[in-house]
Amino acid sequence: QVQLVESGGGLVQPGGSLRLSCAASGSIISMVVMGWYRQAPGMQRELVARITRGGYTNYADSVKGRFTISRDNAKNTVYLQMNTLKPEDTAVYYCNTHPPVYDYWGQGTQVTVSS
């Protein structure tokens, strides 16, 4: 049973930075495409960034140039470095495979960008 546990969220002022982590229970991180998703109140969950097995990355236009996804296979962990945060980045952030597997959704980590 794969478990993905997100951490690193919090309250940050506009322009600030956060680094999210997603720890996997097994070695799935190195085997599949991994993604970071987010869901704001009243909105559908959306893909923010993804990273392939070979390290190729894609980003949503709204975060391009500000967010960086990376992966540490030895630690079975995927990261999301978020810089120059904006209020519209406020959401619960989740990691999952891409495309996502329903049973892999975790609790997510709340990111709130506010002054």
All heavy atoms as an XYZ file, in Angstrom:
881
protein
N       0.846     -1.180      0.000
C       0.000      0.000      0.000
C       0.888      1.239      0.000
O       1.681      1.445      0.903
C      -0.907      0.007      1.234
C      -1.824      1.207      1.339
C      -2.971      1.145      0.343
O      -3.259      0.074     -0.197
N      -3.600      2.264      0.084
N       0.738      2.056     -1.030
C       1.524      3.280     -1.121
C       0.882      4.358     -0.246
O      -0.325      4.559     -0.264
C       1.595      3.760     -2.577
C       2.240      5.132     -2.657
C       2.356      2.750     -3.428
N       1.711      5.041      0.506
C       1.251      6.206      1.266
C       2.129      7.392      0.913
O       3.361      7.274      0.873
C       1.325      5.936      2.766
C       0.238      4.998      3.267
C       0.197      4.922      4.775
O       1.233      4.794      5.412
N      -1.001      4.987      5.345
N       1.479      8.516      0.665
C       2.180      9.763      0.358
C       1.812     10.769      1.445
O       0.634     11.016      1.698
C       1.760     10.287     -1.010
C       2.038      9.354     -2.196
C       1.404      9.899     -3.470
C       3.533      9.158     -2.391
N       2.819     11.339      2.085
C       2.596     12.262      3.192
C       3.226     13.604      2.855
O       4.452     13.705      2.694
C       3.178     11.713      4.500
C       2.939     12.704      5.636
C       2.565     10.356      4.833
N       2.361     14.614      2.768
C       2.827     15.959      2.442
C       3.109     16.748      3.726
O       2.437     16.552      4.742
C       1.761     16.704      1.627
C       1.356     16.022      0.346
C       0.168     15.085      0.504
O      -0.215     14.770      1.656
O      -0.403     14.665     -0.537
N       4.088     17.650      3.643
C       4.422     18.514      4.772
C       5.081     19.783      4.264
O       5.449     19.866      3.086
C       5.352     17.795      5.749
O       6.573     17.476      5.117
N       5.221     20.758      5.154
C       5.938     21.976      4.818
C       5.077     23.197      4.575
O       5.597     24.286      4.339
N       3.764     23.028      4.612
C       2.883     24.168      4.394
C       2.888     25.109      5.589
O       3.512     24.851      6.615
N       2.169     26.208      5.421
C       2.079     27.181      6.507
C       1.553     28.509      6.020
O       1.070     28.629      4.887
N       1.652     29.495      6.890
C       1.228     30.857      6.579
C       2.456     31.674      6.187
O       3.450     31.693      6.927
C       0.545     31.478      7.786
C       0.176     32.962      7.695
C      -0.847     33.188      6.581
C      -0.354     33.448      9.041
N       2.388     32.338      5.068
C       3.518     33.128      4.578
C       2.987     34.416      3.958
O       1.874     34.445      3.426
C       4.353     32.305      3.563
C       3.532     31.958      2.339
C       5.633     33.021      3.193
N       3.779     35.458      4.041
C       3.389     36.728      3.445
C       3.607     36.696      1.933
O       4.450     35.946      1.430
C       4.203     37.872      4.055
C       3.870     38.136      5.519
C       4.573     39.358      6.055
O       5.546     39.840      5.480
N       4.077     39.888      7.162
N       2.871     37.516      1.203
C       3.104     37.615     -0.247
C       4.573     37.934     -0.527
O       5.184     38.767      0.161
C       2.191     38.768     -0.668
C       1.078     38.738      0.333
C       1.717     38.350      1.624
N       5.113     37.247     -1.523
C       6.526     37.397     -1.847
C       7.425     36.422     -1.126
O       8.630     36.323     -1.454
N       6.884     35.702     -0.180
C       7.679     34.756      0.592
C       7.857     33.423     -0.108
O       7.414     33.227     -1.244
N       8.511     32.495      0.600
C       8.831     31.181      0.041
C       8.468     30.078      1.012
O       8.450     30.287      2.236
C      10.339     31.094     -0.264
O      10.729     32.041     -1.226
N       8.175     28.929      0.449
C       7.962     27.717      1.220
C       8.517     26.549      0.422
O       8.546     26.592     -0.819
C       6.480     27.463      1.494
C       5.779     28.286      2.577
C       4.286     27.999      2.556
C       6.365     27.997      3.942
N       8.899     25.498      1.134
C       9.332     24.269      0.487
C       8.474     23.121      0.996
O       8.506     22.809      2.195
C      10.801     23.984      0.774
C      11.362     22.816     -0.024
C      12.680     22.357      0.553
N      13.415     21.487     -0.355
C      14.371     20.640      0.043
N      14.684     20.554      1.324
N      15.005     19.890     -0.842
N       7.726     22.517      0.093
C       6.880     21.389      0.446
C       7.627     20.081      0.200
O       8.437     19.986     -0.721
C       5.597     21.405     -0.375
C       4.771     22.693     -0.333
C       3.481     22.490     -1.131
C       4.478     23.121      1.088
N       7.323     19.093      1.025
C       7.897     17.765      0.868
C       6.794     16.728      0.763
O       5.742     16.871      1.387
C       8.797     17.419      2.065
O       9.868     18.309      2.178
N       7.057     15.689      0.002
C       6.127     14.562     -0.145
C       6.934     13.290      0.043
O       7.744     12.943     -0.815
C       5.475     14.598     -1.513
S       4.568     13.094     -1.946
N       6.723     12.632      1.157
C       7.452     11.407      1.464
C       6.591     10.198      1.109
O       5.424     10.107      1.512
C       7.809     11.386      2.942
N       7.191      9.268      0.372
C       6.483      8.058     -0.047
C       6.892      6.879      0.818
O       8.033      6.806      1.282
C       6.780      7.754     -1.504
N       5.958      5.966      1.001
C       6.236      4.804      1.846
C       7.122      3.783      1.159
O       7.746      2.973      1.810
C       4.919      4.138      2.254
O       4.184      3.745      1.099
N       7.165      3.828     -0.178
C       8.005      2.879     -0.887
C       8.858      3.589     -1.903
O       9.051      4.802     -1.812
N       9.362      2.864     -2.858
C      10.277      3.452     -3.834
C       9.545      3.922     -5.085
O      10.152      4.022     -6.147
C      11.346      2.426     -4.211
O      10.738      1.258     -4.739
N       8.268      4.251     -4.951
C       7.469      4.642     -6.107
C       7.989      5.917     -6.762
O       7.865      6.103     -7.967
C       5.989      4.806     -5.699
C       5.107      4.996     -6.934
C       5.821      5.967     -4.720
C       3.636      5.009     -6.637
N       8.583      6.785     -5.966
C       9.008      8.097     -6.463
C       9.887      7.953     -7.698
O       9.786      8.723     -8.649
C       9.756      8.872     -5.361
C       8.835      9.137     -4.172
C      10.338     10.160     -5.901
C       7.732     10.103     -4.446
N      10.764      6.981     -7.695
C      11.725      6.834     -8.788
C      11.159      6.080     -9.979
O      11.808      6.000    -11.027
C      12.971      6.105     -8.287
O      12.633      4.791     -7.873
N       9.952      5.556     -9.842
C       9.430      4.646    -10.860
C       8.383      5.265    -11.768
O       8.096      4.725    -12.837
C       8.835      3.420    -10.161
C       9.852      2.622     -9.378
S       9.091      1.415     -8.278
C       8.205      0.407     -9.451
N       7.790      6.361    -11.325
C       6.658      6.924    -12.057
C       6.792      8.434    -12.155
O       7.645      9.048    -11.523
C       5.330      6.592    -11.349
C       5.108      5.086    -11.301
C       5.288      7.179     -9.939
N       5.909      9.025    -12.959
C       5.803     10.483    -13.003
C       5.096     10.928    -11.727
O       4.055     10.384    -11.363
C       5.011     10.946    -14.236
C       4.869     12.471    -14.238
C       5.685     10.470    -15.509
N       5.664     11.888    -11.047
C       5.076     12.422     -9.828
C       4.619     13.856    -10.060
O       5.231     14.612    -10.803
C       6.070     12.398     -8.671
C       6.445     11.005     -8.208
S       5.051     10.084     -7.530
C       4.562     11.108     -6.143
N       3.552     14.214     -9.379
C       3.016     15.559     -9.538
C       2.635     16.202     -8.221
O       2.374     15.509     -7.232
N       2.653     17.516     -8.224
C       2.086     18.302     -7.125
C       0.786     18.921     -7.638
O       0.743     19.476     -8.752
C       3.039     19.403     -6.672
C       4.094     18.934     -5.714
C       5.385     18.613     -5.999
C       3.938     18.746     -4.307
N       6.044     18.231     -4.858
C       5.174     18.307     -3.799
C       2.880     18.916     -3.415
C       5.385     18.022     -2.450
C       3.090     18.637     -2.075
C       4.323     18.189     -1.602
N      -0.234     18.826     -6.824
C      -1.542     19.360     -7.155
C      -1.961     20.330     -6.052
O      -1.439     20.294     -4.946
C      -2.578     18.238     -7.226
C      -2.253     17.140     -8.211
C      -1.309     16.160     -7.906
C      -2.899     17.057     -9.440
C      -1.016     15.139     -8.806
C      -2.625     16.041    -10.336
C      -1.676     15.082    -10.010
O      -1.392     14.078    -10.900
N      -2.953     21.164     -6.355
C      -3.498     22.018     -5.312
C      -4.989     22.206     -5.524
O      -5.494     22.091     -6.641
C      -2.792     23.377     -5.280
C      -3.048     24.271     -6.485
C      -2.207     25.535     -6.376
N      -2.431     26.423     -7.525
C      -1.713     27.519     -7.739
N      -0.738     27.875     -6.904
N      -1.984     28.274     -8.794
N      -5.655     22.483     -4.414
C      -7.096     22.725     -4.470
C      -7.425     23.898     -3.566
O      -7.235     23.827     -2.343
C      -7.879     21.487     -4.043
C      -9.377     21.638     -4.219
C     -10.110     20.314     -4.075
O      -9.621     19.373     -3.483
N     -11.313     20.249     -4.648
N      -7.902     24.963     -4.191
C      -8.336     26.138     -3.448
C      -9.818     25.985     -3.095
O     -10.534     25.218     -3.763
C      -8.111     27.397     -4.278
N     -10.293     26.690     -2.083
C     -11.710     26.580     -1.694
C     -12.640     26.859     -2.871
O     -12.490     27.857     -3.577
C     -11.847     27.640     -0.603
C     -10.482     27.775     -0.031
C      -9.546     27.587     -1.186
N     -13.586     25.958     -3.090
C     -14.557     26.139     -4.151
C     -14.041     25.860     -5.547
O     -14.764     26.064     -6.523
N     -12.808     25.399     -5.633
C     -12.208     25.157     -6.947
C     -11.891     23.675     -7.111
O     -11.795     22.931     -6.141
C     -10.906     25.965     -7.086
C     -11.075     27.452     -6.868
S     -12.033     28.235     -8.170
C     -10.814     28.233     -9.491
N     -11.702     23.269     -8.365
C     -11.287     21.897     -8.617
C      -9.792     21.749     -8.358
O      -9.021     22.708     -8.457
C     -11.603     21.515    -10.066
C     -13.088     21.328    -10.343
C     -13.350     20.648    -11.672
O     -12.490     20.616    -12.545
N     -14.539     20.098    -11.820
N      -9.404     20.533     -8.039
C      -7.989     20.254     -7.857
C      -7.286     20.388     -9.205
O      -7.789     19.935    -10.231
C      -7.812     18.846     -7.296
C      -6.467     18.557     -6.707
C      -6.476     17.218     -5.981
N      -7.434     17.217     -4.887
C      -7.599     16.179     -4.062
N      -6.894     15.078     -4.226
N      -8.504     16.231     -3.111
N      -6.096     21.013     -9.175
C      -5.369     21.240    -10.423
C      -3.920     20.785    -10.283
O      -3.343     20.822     -9.186
C      -5.402     22.721    -10.803
C      -4.735     23.642     -9.813
C      -4.623     25.079    -10.312
O      -4.860     25.313    -11.508
O      -4.298     25.963     -9.488
N      -3.358     20.385    -11.393
C      -1.943     20.010    -11.430
C      -1.101     21.274    -11.443
O      -1.310     22.163    -12.264
C      -1.651     19.161    -12.666
C      -0.203     18.750    -12.874
C       0.239     17.757    -11.803
C      -0.017     18.150    -14.268
N      -0.133     21.333    -10.567
C       0.751     22.489    -10.463
C       2.081     22.212    -11.159
O       2.597     23.054    -11.889
C       1.000     22.842     -8.987
C       2.065     23.921     -8.862
C      -0.292     23.282     -8.321
N       2.620     21.029    -10.924
C       3.924     20.683    -11.496
C       4.051     19.167    -11.531
O       3.438     18.467    -10.738
C       5.061     21.280    -10.669
N       4.873     18.683    -12.454
C       5.125     17.258    -12.505
C       6.577     17.028    -12.889
O       7.213     17.888    -13.498
C       4.193     16.550    -13.470
C       4.423     16.891    -14.922
C       3.505     16.111    -15.839
N       4.013     16.175    -17.213
C       4.061     15.147    -18.031
N       3.614     13.956    -17.651
N       4.535     15.277    -19.256
N       7.087     15.851    -12.534
C       8.455     15.494    -12.848
C       8.474     14.049    -13.317
O       7.893     13.163    -12.689
C       9.387     15.718    -11.632
C      10.835     15.445    -11.992
C       8.938     14.886    -10.426
C      11.826     15.948    -10.953
N       9.132     13.802    -14.432
C       9.193     12.458    -14.990
C      10.323     11.654    -14.358
O      11.140     12.177    -13.594
C       9.404     12.513    -16.510
O      10.729     13.013    -16.770
C       8.388     13.408    -17.180
N      10.403     10.396    -14.707
C      11.470      9.542    -14.191
C      12.825     10.086    -14.602
O      13.814      9.962    -13.879
C      11.300      8.127    -14.715
C      10.095      7.396    -14.134
C       9.910      6.051    -14.795
N      11.100      5.204    -14.661
C      11.253      4.033    -15.248
N      10.287      3.566    -16.036
N      12.333      3.317    -15.071
N      12.889     10.692    -15.780
C      14.158     11.224    -16.252
C      14.461     12.625    -15.762
O      15.504     13.188    -16.118
N      13.563     13.185    -14.960
C      13.815     14.508    -14.400
C      13.235     15.653    -15.218
O      13.461     16.819    -14.891
N      12.494     15.324    -16.274
C      11.866     16.387    -17.071
C      10.695     16.954    -16.277
O       9.917     16.217    -15.691
C      11.381     15.815    -18.395
C      10.801     16.823    -19.332
C      11.626     17.708    -20.032
C       9.428     16.901    -19.525
C      11.089     18.639    -20.901
C       8.888     17.827    -20.381
C       9.714     18.703    -21.068
O       9.179     19.627    -21.917
N      10.571     18.281    -16.303
C       9.550     18.939    -15.488
C       8.587     19.756    -16.342
O       8.954     20.275    -17.407
C      10.194     19.858    -14.441
O      11.025     20.826    -15.101
C      11.049     19.065    -13.453
N       7.361     19.872    -15.867
C       6.336     20.722    -16.470
C       5.651     21.505    -15.372
O       5.515     20.999    -14.243
C       5.270     19.877    -17.191
C       5.806     19.132    -18.381
O       6.004     17.936    -18.319
N       6.057     19.832    -19.467
N       5.198     22.712    -15.703
C       4.549     23.563    -14.714
C       3.289     24.194    -15.293
O       3.206     24.479    -16.488
C       5.491     24.677    -14.264
C       6.755     24.167    -13.620
C       7.900     23.945    -14.367
C       6.791     23.899    -12.256
C       9.054     23.456    -13.780
C       7.937     23.422    -11.652
C       9.067     23.192    -12.425
O      10.208     22.706    -11.827
N       2.325     24.433    -14.413
C       1.176     25.231    -14.810
C       1.643     26.646    -15.103
O       2.605     27.143    -14.483
C       0.143     25.240    -13.687
N       0.989     27.302    -16.048
C       1.413     28.655    -16.427
C       1.407     29.598    -15.223
O       2.242     30.506    -15.135
C       0.485     29.204    -17.506
C       0.717     28.540    -18.857
O       1.779     27.908    -19.047
O      -0.173     28.653    -19.720
N       0.483     29.380    -14.302
C       0.339     30.279    -13.165
C       1.517     30.232    -12.198
O       1.692     31.153    -11.388
C      -0.953     29.964    -12.407
O      -0.950     28.624    -11.958
N       2.333     29.170    -12.257
C       3.444     29.048    -11.311
C       4.801     28.998    -12.010
O       5.840     28.976    -11.339
C       3.292     27.799    -10.410
C       1.930     27.798     -9.734
C       3.518     26.520    -11.199
N       4.791     28.999    -13.320
C       6.037     28.888    -14.079
C       6.980     30.033    -13.717
O       6.583     31.198    -13.655
C       5.706     28.899    -15.572
C       6.756     28.274    -16.449
C       6.227     28.122    -17.880
C       5.089     27.138    -17.976
N       4.628     26.918    -19.365
N       8.226     29.668    -13.445
C       9.224     30.663    -13.072
C       9.274     30.950    -11.583
O      10.208     31.610    -11.110
N       8.280     30.463    -10.836
C       8.247     30.697     -9.383
C       8.375     29.398     -8.583
O       8.932     29.406     -7.479
C       6.931     31.384     -8.995
C       6.711     32.733     -9.652
C       5.488     33.438     -9.083
N       4.246     32.704     -9.326
C       3.429     32.263     -8.367
N       3.723     32.480     -7.104
N       2.317     31.616     -8.676
N       7.866     28.310     -9.116
C       7.887     27.013     -8.426
C       8.885     26.083     -9.109
O       9.058     26.128    -10.327
C       6.512     26.361     -8.450
C       5.461     27.015     -7.600
C       5.663     28.271     -7.027
C       4.249     26.378     -7.376
C       4.687     28.868     -6.243
C       3.259     26.956     -6.602
C       3.488     28.205     -6.037
N       9.504     25.217     -8.308
C      10.423     24.219     -8.830
C      10.132     22.880     -8.174
O      10.149     22.767     -6.943
C      11.881     24.610     -8.562
O      12.151     25.889     -9.148
C      12.827     23.570     -9.166
N       9.883     21.865     -8.996
C       9.676     20.516     -8.493
C      10.979     19.741     -8.622
O      11.715     19.901     -9.600
C       8.516     19.808     -9.253
C       8.185     18.459     -8.608
C       8.836     19.665    -10.731
C       6.926     17.809     -9.191
N      11.263     18.915     -7.615
C      12.465     18.100     -7.665
C      12.193     16.789     -6.940
O      11.167     16.641     -6.273
C      13.664     18.824     -7.045
O      13.411     19.126     -5.679
N      13.142     15.876     -7.078
C      12.924     14.532     -6.541
C      14.226     13.991     -5.984
O      15.277     14.160     -6.581
C      12.415     13.626     -7.659
C      12.012     12.244     -7.255
C      11.603     11.461     -8.491
N      12.754     11.268     -9.352
C      12.707     11.367    -10.675
N      11.580     11.673    -11.268
N      13.792     11.159    -11.382
N      14.153     13.346     -4.826
C      15.312     12.662     -4.250
C      14.944     11.193     -4.142
O      14.227     10.779     -3.223
C      15.656     13.246     -2.871
C      16.939     12.672     -2.300
O      17.283     11.503     -2.619
O      17.601     13.366     -1.515
N      15.410     10.403     -5.101
C      15.032      8.990     -5.131
C      15.525      8.231     -3.900
O      14.851      7.333     -3.404
C      15.566      8.332     -6.397
C      14.905      8.868     -7.650
O      13.807      9.418     -7.611
N      15.583      8.711     -8.780
N      16.689      8.579     -3.418
C      17.252      7.883     -2.258
C      16.387      8.080     -1.011
O      16.320      7.199     -0.148
C      18.671      8.361     -1.999
N      15.732      9.237     -0.945
C      14.882      9.534      0.208
C      13.406      9.283     -0.085
O      12.562      9.534      0.774
C      15.078     10.990      0.639
C      16.478     11.302      1.158
C      16.572     12.739      1.647
C      17.962     13.015      2.205
N      18.089     14.430      2.684
N      13.107      8.811     -1.294
C      11.715      8.584     -1.685
C      10.859      9.812     -1.433
O       9.747      9.732     -0.899
C      11.130      7.381     -0.930
C      11.848      6.090     -1.265
O      12.174      5.833     -2.414
N      12.116      5.283     -0.258
N      11.375     10.967     -1.817
C      10.728     12.242     -1.508
C      10.695     13.140     -2.741
O      11.676     13.205     -3.490
C      11.450     12.957     -0.356
O      11.439     12.100      0.801
C      10.750     14.261      0.002
N       9.572     13.815     -2.919
C       9.421     14.831     -3.955
C       9.237     16.173     -3.265
O       8.546     16.259     -2.232
C       8.206     14.536     -4.857
C       8.049     15.614     -5.918
C       8.366     13.175     -5.522
N       9.840     17.202     -3.828
C       9.791     18.537     -3.225
C       9.116     19.526     -4.175
O       9.096     19.330     -5.395
C      11.196     19.031     -2.917
C      11.991     18.133     -2.023
C      12.909     17.226     -2.552
C      11.824     18.172     -0.643
C      13.647     16.389     -1.728
C      12.548     17.335      0.191
C      13.457     16.447     -0.358
O      14.173     15.621      0.471
N       8.592     20.574     -3.587
C       8.091     21.695     -4.365
C       8.588     22.973     -3.702
O       8.126     23.341     -2.616
C       6.566     21.705     -4.448
C       5.982     22.777     -5.369
C       6.338     22.460     -6.830
C       4.464     22.882     -5.207
N       9.554     23.607     -4.331
C      10.058     24.887     -3.850
C       9.189     25.989     -4.434
O       9.066     26.088     -5.658
C      11.510     25.085     -4.269
C      12.106     26.420     -3.870
C      12.238     26.568     -2.371
O      12.662     25.648     -1.675
N      11.882     27.742     -1.851
N       8.595     26.780     -3.576
C       7.675     27.824     -4.015
C       8.240     29.181     -3.606
O       8.413     29.448     -2.420
C       6.290     27.607     -3.385
C       5.713     26.225     -3.630
S       4.018     26.051     -3.055
C       4.245     26.278     -1.304
N       8.516     30.008     -4.589
C       9.055     31.344     -4.355
C       8.078     32.400     -4.859
O       7.182     32.108     -5.643
C      10.399     31.502     -5.066
C      11.456     30.545     -4.559
O      11.474     30.169     -3.386
N      12.342     30.122     -5.447
N       8.282     33.610     -4.400
C       7.447     34.743     -4.814
C       5.971     34.385     -4.721
O       5.200     34.536     -5.679
C       7.798     35.180     -6.258
O       9.218     35.159     -6.455
C       7.310     36.602     -6.517
N       5.579     33.887     -3.587
C       4.209     33.417     -3.405
C       3.216     34.565     -3.477
O       3.497     35.693     -3.061
C       4.078     32.676     -2.074
C       4.641     31.246     -2.103
C       4.920     30.731     -0.704
C       3.680     30.319     -2.826
N       2.046     34.242     -4.010
C       0.971     35.210     -4.182
C      -0.268     34.723     -3.414
O      -0.420     33.518     -3.187
C       0.617     35.330     -5.668
C       1.779     35.707     -6.562
C       1.357     35.704     -8.018
C       2.512     36.051     -8.941
N       2.088     36.050    -10.369
N      -1.160     35.629     -3.073
C      -2.393     35.206     -2.374
C      -3.167     34.141     -3.138
O      -3.778     33.254     -2.519
C      -3.180     36.508     -2.257
C      -2.134     37.575     -2.205
C      -1.059     37.099     -3.141
N      -3.111     34.196     -4.455
C      -3.838     33.207     -5.258
C      -3.195     31.828     -5.227
O      -3.752     30.873     -5.778
C      -3.992     33.680     -6.711
C      -2.711     34.125     -7.369
C      -2.528     35.644     -7.312
O      -2.799     36.239     -6.233
O      -2.093     36.219     -8.335
N      -2.044     31.688     -4.608
C      -1.429     30.377     -4.402
C      -2.005     29.670     -3.177
O      -1.688     28.508     -2.924
C       0.084     30.507     -4.224
C       0.774     31.010     -5.473
O       0.404     30.567     -6.583
O       1.700     31.843     -5.353
N      -2.839     30.364     -2.424
C      -3.453     29.763     -1.244
C      -4.302     28.562     -1.627
O      -5.197     28.669     -2.472
C      -4.316     30.806     -0.506
O      -3.468     31.850     -0.012
C      -5.066     30.169      0.654
N      -4.002     27.423     -1.014
C      -4.686     26.172     -1.352
C      -4.141     25.064     -0.462
O      -3.150     25.246      0.241
C      -4.462     25.811     -2.817
N      -4.804     23.913     -0.534
C      -4.239     22.696      0.027
C      -3.438     22.030     -1.085
O      -3.955     21.842     -2.192
C      -5.324     21.744      0.559
C      -4.683     20.470      1.118
C      -6.158     22.434      1.626
N      -2.197     21.689     -0.784
C      -1.304     21.099     -1.772
C      -1.149     19.596     -1.507
O      -0.960     19.171     -0.358
C       0.061     21.784     -1.726
C       0.048     23.152     -2.377
C      -0.600     24.226     -1.773
C       0.679     23.371     -3.609
C      -0.632     25.472     -2.377
C       0.653     24.609     -4.217
C      -0.001     25.661     -3.600
O      -0.045     26.897     -4.198
N      -1.231     18.836     -2.574
C      -1.140     17.382     -2.520
C      -0.094     16.885     -3.515
O       0.142     17.518     -4.544
C      -2.462     16.736     -2.920
C      -3.684     17.163     -2.157
C      -4.402     18.298     -2.529
C      -4.151     16.416     -1.080
C      -5.542     18.683     -1.838
C      -5.292     16.783     -0.389
C      -5.979     17.919     -0.772
O      -7.108     18.297     -0.090
N       0.468     15.738     -3.217
C       1.283     15.057     -4.223
C       0.591     13.751     -4.585
O      -0.205     13.198     -3.821
C       2.702     14.806     -3.735
S       2.841     13.631     -2.391
N       0.884     13.281     -5.774
C       0.336     12.028     -6.259
C       1.104     11.688     -7.517
O       1.925     12.456     -8.009
C      -1.157     12.175     -6.577
C      -1.909     10.846     -6.535
O      -1.372      9.811     -6.945
N      -3.123     10.860     -6.033
N       0.840     10.524     -8.061
C       1.398     10.197     -9.352
C       0.692     11.059    -10.404
O      -0.312     11.721    -10.137
C       1.185      8.715     -9.669
O      -0.219      8.431     -9.625
C       1.905      7.833     -8.649
N       1.239     11.039    -11.620
C       0.541     11.709    -12.719
C       0.465     10.742    -13.888
O       1.500     10.352    -14.421
C       1.238     12.987    -13.143
C       0.453     13.733    -14.183
N       0.712     13.625    -15.532
C      -0.612     14.543    -14.074
C      -0.155     14.356    -16.205
N      -0.970     14.937    -15.337
N      -0.750     10.353    -14.282
C      -2.026     10.766    -13.717
C      -2.216     10.230    -12.296
O      -1.548      9.263    -11.912
C      -3.057     10.168    -14.677
C      -2.363      9.019    -15.313
C      -0.924      9.431    -15.429
N      -3.073     10.876    -11.528
C      -3.216     10.512    -10.119
C      -3.954      9.195     -9.921
O      -4.803      8.810    -10.710
C      -4.018     11.678     -9.530
C      -4.808     12.204    -10.684
C      -3.930     12.039    -11.887
N      -3.587      8.521     -8.838
C      -4.263      7.307     -8.397
C      -5.136      7.667     -7.208
O      -4.646      8.244     -6.233
C      -3.255      6.209     -8.010
C      -3.970      5.005     -7.411
C      -2.432      5.804     -9.234
N      -6.411      7.348     -7.286
C      -7.358      7.784     -6.248
C      -6.894      7.373     -4.857
O      -6.952      8.163     -3.915
C      -8.738      7.187     -6.531
C      -9.762      7.540     -5.483
C     -10.409      8.771     -5.513
C     -10.054      6.658     -4.446
C     -11.338      9.101     -4.535
C     -10.983      6.978     -3.469
C     -11.618      8.199     -3.524
O     -12.528      8.535     -2.556
N      -6.435      6.127     -4.712
C      -6.078      5.615     -3.389
C      -4.815      6.260     -2.822
O      -4.491      6.053     -1.654
C      -5.889      4.097     -3.453
C      -7.205      3.357     -3.628
O      -8.269      3.976     -3.422
O      -7.175      2.169     -3.982
N      -4.094      7.007     -3.607
C      -2.840      7.601     -3.143
C      -3.021      9.003     -2.546
O      -2.076      9.554     -1.989
C      -1.813      7.691     -4.264
C      -1.298      6.377     -4.798
C      -0.457      6.346     -5.904
C      -1.654      5.170     -4.221
C       0.025      5.156     -6.407
C      -1.187      3.965     -4.719
C      -0.338      3.970     -5.818
O       0.123      2.777     -6.328
N      -4.211      9.592     -2.700
C      -4.387     10.951     -2.164
C      -4.197     10.944     -0.658
O      -4.770     10.130      0.051
C      -5.773     11.500     -2.491
C      -6.020     11.824     -3.925
C      -6.907     11.247     -4.766
C      -5.344     12.822     -4.707
N      -6.843     11.808     -6.015
C      -5.899     12.783     -6.014
C      -4.328     13.748     -4.443
C      -5.486     13.631     -7.044
C      -3.913     14.591     -5.475
C      -4.483     14.519     -6.759
N      -3.391     11.884     -0.168
C      -3.174     12.039      1.257
C      -3.982     13.200      1.797
O      -4.931     13.655      1.169
N      -3.569     13.690      2.966
C      -4.290     14.784      3.616
C      -3.907     16.140      3.050
O      -4.638     17.111      3.213
C      -4.007     14.768      5.119
C      -4.524     13.530      5.814
C      -6.026     13.391      5.671
O      -6.777     14.317      5.948
N      -6.476     12.220      5.211
N      -2.789     16.194      2.385
C      -2.340     17.466      1.843
C      -1.729     18.347      2.917
O      -1.720     18.028      4.112
N      -1.207     19.475      2.477
C      -0.645     20.452      3.394
C      -1.152     21.836      2.992
O      -1.132     22.194      1.817
C       0.893     20.385      3.409
O       1.406     21.268      4.413
C       1.509     20.722      2.057
N      -1.639     22.582      3.977
C      -2.258     23.883      3.712
C      -1.190     24.951      3.508
O      -0.279     25.099      4.329
C      -3.160     24.283      4.881
C      -3.765     25.675      4.760
C      -4.824     25.758      3.674
O      -5.704     24.917      3.583
N      -4.742     26.800      2.848
N      -1.347     25.702      2.435
C      -0.499     26.869      2.175
C      -1.414     28.090      2.142
O      -2.370     28.127      1.371
C       0.259     26.736      0.842
C       0.962     28.045      0.506
C       1.253     25.589      0.917
N      -1.116     29.049      2.987
C      -1.892     30.286      3.044
C      -0.958     31.461      2.830
O       0.032     31.622      3.563
C      -2.606     30.427      4.389
O      -3.453     29.291      4.602
C      -3.463     31.691      4.413
N      -1.241     32.254      1.805
C      -0.423     33.423      1.489
C      -1.258     34.657      1.792
O      -2.243     34.949      1.120
C       0.021     33.417      0.017
C       0.967     34.600     -0.234
C       0.684     32.099     -0.336
N      -0.862     35.354      2.835
C      -1.647     36.496      3.288
C      -0.770     37.437      4.102
O       0.147     37.003      4.793
C      -2.815     36.024      4.151
O      -3.530     37.121      4.689
N      -1.090     38.713      4.016
C      -0.381     39.697      4.831
C      -1.146     39.967      6.127
O      -0.705     40.766      6.942
C      -0.191     40.991      4.040
O      -1.427     41.469      3.575
